[in-house]
């Protein structure tokens, strides 16, 4: 085995020692990348703590080295040429990866910083963190929420949890792991269902206050199109800017919210919320774990990811049982109002 390893290393040496292509001066690359990313020589000079003249001079040197213009000098400012756009994207990605690698080396290896969309963090992650701490007491988990999505290429977090459709095709530079596919259901309190009666037909929804997790009312519209009981008006009701707020309004007895089934497992099992119309409609989205490849195998990040995957499987198993229990089940107002 030792001889085989030695032979393998010897055979690999030429590839390892192969000379890289000659690159323009690092100072020139830094100056151009900053000016292209910020859209301004002045802003680039401020970021790199040099004069505007120094930035302009380095860009001219880079253009001379490449023998082609990277910017068009216009009265209103700078505009990248096609060559400049191509080089700018590559340099920004390269410098970013170097920066993340350096930051990761400096970060304590027992700390995992995670950014998650608010409702997932509040409804699913936080109730399970005590179990994670019992399983991995040496790992310090730092959790923050992202109101406008998780953008690891713009923020200094180890990993994120976000909802989207096919992220691998949009941002292949990250490592993606699917946790749970989203299906949405209507929910309300048992008291509200007894007081108002569960909807039996599309017309019955007119007497209910629909609680919308988004201002555009798209979630209720999606469920209406897929529930199989006919169309009804979703333009009324009350709107919120997060799913959690809509769920909290339902918990307060204000009406019927539309929300993701996997986030409601605990409340449904405890009887705090019910599904007055036990019909689940796929949203076309999934909850995903995402991180940069350079830290995907850091032991603490890997343990957190594996724990997330295991906990997500429990949620998927519960959802599968719930869906099979209610599949093709007739919807009647009396039975729906008593749905546990």
N, C-alpha and C positions, 0 to 999 in steps of 0.2 A: 504493500500500500504506500509506503514511504517513497519507493522508487517511482510509482505511478504519479504521485503528487509532484515529485521533483520534475518528472518529464512534462507534466501538464503545465507547470510553472514556466519551464524553459520554452515550451512551444508558444506560450502566451506573451513572452517578453517582447517580441518585435511589435505586436499590436500596442502594448503598453508604452513602449518607447518611441512609437511613431511620432514624428515632429508635427506639431499643430501648425495650421496656416499662419502666416505672419499677420499680426493684427495692428491696426493703427494705434497711435499712442493712447494710453489709458486716459490721460487728461483730456484729450480731444473727444474721446468717446463719452466721458462723463459730462462734458460741457454740452455736447449735442443732445444727449439723452434728456438732460434736464430742460433744455430749451424746447425740445420737441414735446415733452410731456406736459410742461407748464404753459406752452404756447407763447413764451415771452423770454427775451434775453434778460430783461430786468429781473424777472422772477427767478430765472436760473442763476443769475449772479448772486441774488440774495440767498438762495438755498445753499450754494456752494461757497459763500463768503468770499467772493472775488469781485472784481470790477466788471462792468458790462463790456468794456473793451477787451478784457481777457477772454470772456465767453465768445465774443464775436471772432476774435483772433483764432481761437481753438477750432471753431466751426469752419473757418476758411482753410485752416491747415488740414482738417479732415476731408473737406471737399477736394482739396488739391491732391491729397493722398489717394482718394477714390476716383479722381478724375471725372467727377460729375457733381452737379449741384444737388444739395439736400433740402434747401429752402428756396422758395421764391420770395424775394424782397418786395413787398407791396407797401403802399402808403399806409394802409391800415395795420400793418404788422407783418409777421412771418406766416408763410403757408408751406407745408411740407410737399415736396415733390413725391412721385411714386416711389423713387428709390429711398427718399427720406422716411416715408411711411413704413416701408419694409424694414429698414435698419432700426428705426425708432422702436417698433414693436419687439424686435429681437433683443435690443439692448435693455429695454425696460424689464422684460421678462428675466434676462440674465442677471441684471443687478438686483432685481427683486429676490431671485432665488439665492443669490449670495447673501443678501441681507437676512433672509429668513434662516439660512443655515447658521450664520454667525449668531443670530438671536437665540436659536435653539441651543447652541453650544453654551451660551451664557445662562440659559434658563435652568433653574433647579430641576433635576430629573424626576423628582417626586411630585411635581406640580403639573396639573393638566388644566389648562384654561379652555373653556368651552363656551361658545355663543349659540344660543338657541332661539327660535321664534317664541314669542311670549306664551302663547297658549300651551304649546307642547311643554315648555319649561315648567309652567305653573300646574298644569293638569296631569302631566304624565311623569316628568323627570323628578321634580321635587318630592313627591310622595314616595319615591323609590330610593332617594339618596341615602336614607338611613341604612338600607340594606347594602348599598354599595360600600358605605363606610365600614360596616361590620365585616364585609368580605375582603376589603382592601384598606385597612386602617392606616397604612403607610403612605397612601396617595392623597394628596391635597387637591380637591376639585374646586376650581373657581368658575362659577356660573354667572353669565351675563345674558341679557336678552337683546334681541335684534328686532327693532320695530319695522325695519325696512329690508329685511332679508339678511342673510349671512354672506359677507364678502371677505373671504380670507385673503384675497389678493390686495385688499386695501386696509386690513386691520391686523393687529398682532395678536391673534388667537391661535391656539394649537389646533382646535377642531371646531366643527359646528354641527348643528342639527337643524335642518331646514326642510320645507315642503316644496316639491317641484315635480316636473314630469320626467324628462330624460336628461339629467344634468351631465351625464358622461359625454354626450355629443356636443354640449355647449362649453363645458370647461374640462376637457380631458386632462389638463395638467394637474388635477386634483384626484385623490383617491376617494371613491364613492362606495358606500355600502347601503343598500336598501334595508330599511327597518320594517315599516308597515305601509301597506297600500291603504289609501284613504277611501272609506265609504261614509256617506253622510246620512243622518237620520233626524227626524224631528224629536225633540225632547221637551218635557214640561214636568211639573211636580204632580204627584198624585192628587193633591187637593185641587189644583187648577183643572185637571181632567174631570174630577167629580163635579166641580162647579160648572164648567163650561160644556162638558160632554166632549168625547173624542170625535174628531172628524170621521165621517163615514163615507161621504161623497165629496167631490170637488166643491160643490156649493156650500158644504159645511164650513169650509175654511173662512168664509166671509165673516163669521162671528168670532173669529180668533184674532188675537193680536200677534202678528208674525214678528219675531225678533231676528233681525238680519245681522250677521257678523261682519258684513262689509257694506259700505254706503251704496254700492251699485246693485245690491240685492241679488247678486249672481248665484249665491248658494241655494237660496230658496227656488230660484228659477230653474236651476239645474235639477233639483230634486223633483219639482213639479213636472218637468219634462220626462223624468224617468220612473215615477212611481206607479204609472199604469192606471191611475184612477181618473184621468181627465185633467184639463187645464183649469186653473183658477187664478184670481188676481193676486199678484205678489207685490204690487206697487205700494201698498199701505204698510202699516206696522211701524216699528221703530228700528233705526239703524245704529250700528256701533262700528268701531274701527278694529276690534279684535274678536276672535271667537270666544275668548274667555269672558269678555264683557257680556256677550249675548247669552252665554250659559249662566252667568251670574244673575242676569235679569230673569231668566227662566226659573232659576232656583228661588228667586224672590217672588215668584208667582205672577210675573208681569205678562206672560204669554208663552208661546211655543217657539223655541229656538231651533235652528238647524245647525248641526255640529257633527264632527267626526266621531264615529262610533268608538274607535280605539281610545279616544281621550275620555270617554264616558263610562268605561267599564266599572270603575270603582263606585261611582254614583248610582249606576243602574243596579249593581249587585247589592248595594246597601238599601235600595229602595228610595233613595233621595230623589231620583229622576226616573221617569218612565218614558217609553216610546209610544205615544198615543196612536200612532200609525206605524206598526212594526215593519216598515219597508226601508231597506238600505239601498242607496244608489251610489255607484262608484263615481268618485270625483275626477278620476283620471290622474290624480297626483299621488305621491308617496312621501313619507317622511324618510329622510336620508341622513346618514352620518357622513361627514366630509372632512378631510384633512389634507395637508400638503404631503406629497410622497416622502419628502426628506425626514418627516417625523412619524410616519405611519407605523413604523416598527419600533419606535421608542417604547421600552417595556411598559411604562405607565399609561401611555396612550393606547397601546395594544390591549392592555387589561381593561381599560375603560370601554374601548370599542367592543371587545368580546362580551363584556357584561351587558352593554346595550343590546347587542344581538340576542343574547340569551333572554333578557327581559322582554324584548320585542316579540320573541317567539311565544312567550306566555300570553301576551296580548293577542297575537294572531290566533293562537289556539282558542282563547276565550271568544274572539270574534267569530271564528269558524263555527263553534258550538251555537252561539247566538243566532247566526245567520241560518244554520241548518234547522234550528228550532222554529224559526219564523218563515222559512221558505214556503211559499204557496199557502200560507196560512190565511184563511178568510179574514177580512177586516170587518169587524162589527164594533159599533160604538161601545157596547157594554163590555166586551172582552178586551177591547183596546184600552179602555179606561182603567182596567184592572191589571194590565200587563205589568209583570214584575220587572 
